Amino acid sequence: MRGPYDLSLVEGSITTPHDMARIQKIRRASKFLVAIGACATAGGIQALRNFTQVEKYIPLVYARPEYIHTLEKSSPIAGQVAVDFELRGCPINKTQLLELVSAFLQGRRPNIHPYSVCWECKMRGNICVMVAHGIPCLGPVTHAGCGALCPTYHRGCYGCFGPKETPNPASLSARLRVLGVPEDDLVRLYRTFNAEAEPFRQESTVHE
Amino acid sequence: MSSKTIKVDYLARVEGEGALYIRIKDDRVTQVQLKIFEPPRFFEAFLQGRKYTEAPDITARICGICPVAYQMSSVHALEQILGLKVAGPLRELRRLIYCGEWIESHGLHVYMLHAPDFLGYADAIQMARDYPEAVKRGLKLKQIGNELVALVGGREIHPINVRVGGFYSVPRKKDLVPMVEKLKWARDAALETVRWVSTFNFPPVEPEYEFVSLRHPQEYPFNEGRLVSNKGLDIAVDDFEAHFEEEHVPYTTALHSILKARGAYYVGPMARYNNNFDLLPPAVQAAAQEAGLTSFCCNPFQSIIIRSIEILYACEESLRIIDQYEQPERPYLEAEPRAGIGHGISEAPRGSLYHRYRIDDQGVIQEAKIVPPTSQNQKTVESDLYQVAVQNLHLPEDQLTWICEQAIRNYDPCISCSVHFLKLHLERR
């Protein structure tokens, strides 16, 4: 790996001993390091292994488990090294990526809002799918960035951008229960692509 | 006896991380391994205990280039269990979103990843200095493919609008119509692409392959049909596992898939073309013939022409679908979950993608199996590499390395699907 680099964009989570060594080298070679995408910011879908024992998974997929080298947990980049900014989303939003790089070039903080998907829904003029149609929606606790895509298509948000700033998932869960969402569905709802993000991780374990 | 080792640290222009290892001893190729060291992924394990409704969203995350393929194979497998038959405009919309994915994925591979091999550039950015118009054309084709996926699916990467039974919401006719002008441009650009790539130099290799793909009685395949080959295979999708098996070999995290009866086989655009040439519209057939192809092609280097032909087909097919589209009354069909096993194969840009699910009466997934196209092609890539290396041993190392890398890119391998950098080690002793 050459370098030094002014800005490194890192995608993916840390799941192998090789990843752990490599991210240290990247950090040393980089002035700014930005984690992009749900894998890099929250461990990604691979972090579902963190709720079980990975040894149980290996034989389900691989006939010869002894050939597989992997870590017990999938962790976000910030779990291993200092990260200067995290760009959320599975997938990330390309406009936000451009804003991030422009902000870096101009030496300012990126203008990326940490408010919820609900804000974006209101700005689009959507009718609330949960209030009007009783569709379970993670919008109130989920970080903006997609443009409230799912509610626009008449489905509930499923949390691609992870938790918003200061989310209150316990309050949302109480509302979802009233809508008839069973406990095991609540666990699934918080455990997808950002399952290891603390507010989602914690709320999911409450309903286990 | 000469002893040399060539090491290329990054084989670029493939999706994912892997390495190629070739050992040459006394002017003989003794070992060829395509190593995939992408960290192991556990999607089949993650799916256990999830609701069947989540499968299209979760499996889409296997690949950012072909998420539609994963969504399509999963919804078809699950609909088989629920007894749902998606027909009419909903079925057409599924073909339409798939057309978008073929256009963007093939456009990316033909122009950005594969063409530089033939023209002698390290990458598309270098190539753009001498071929600016071609590179712009490729980028615009990709953009149009992305727009089509986003129009039907909500966004181009990991679309949110696909569900078991249909879509969460369906476009109005007037939402689709603005794509027509763009797709007409894309159709012309695709024809130009076919003409352009057919002028490249193709190394004269024609290995004996078994080409495996879907075949549907009336149409060039996306989502439905029987699995057939040029060597007599003709099976229902449900019987896939009776005829194919996966092997786990020590040097790679991707499982190798083989045909039990005959070993290595070939999936992808060339397999689809060879098994379904008669189902291409006359204008597309004519373009193939003009490019010097017959109804059967087995030179893997010419896969770039066939990918371009498929872009042309996807543009024609999208225009047909939009022209005939009438907005369905309901965006999706519904059924109560019931216990059962379902199978689905759809034609990802890189080839046939198999899914199997077993769910319980609550709709919870008990077991999932996914066989992606790149792992199916892995053994065939290795045998191509062996042949290419043997035929070109006389070349200097840098040229031999170049042609070996090119032989891998013939397959548009998606290494992250099969389980990111491709390292090439060429060892001469």
Interface residues (C-beta under 8 A of the other chain):
Chain A: G12 T15 T16 H18 D19 G44 I45 Q46 L48 R49 V54 K56 Y57 I58 L60 V61 Y62 A63 R64 Y67 I68 T70 C90 P91 C146 L149 C150 T152 Y153 H154 R155 Y158 C160 D185 R188 T192 F193
Chain B: F37 P39 P40 R41 F42 F43 E44 A45 F46 Q48 R50 K51 E54 D57 I58 R61 G64 G154 R155 I157 H158 I160 N161 R163 Y168 S169 E246 E247 H248 V249 P250 T253 L255 P331 H420
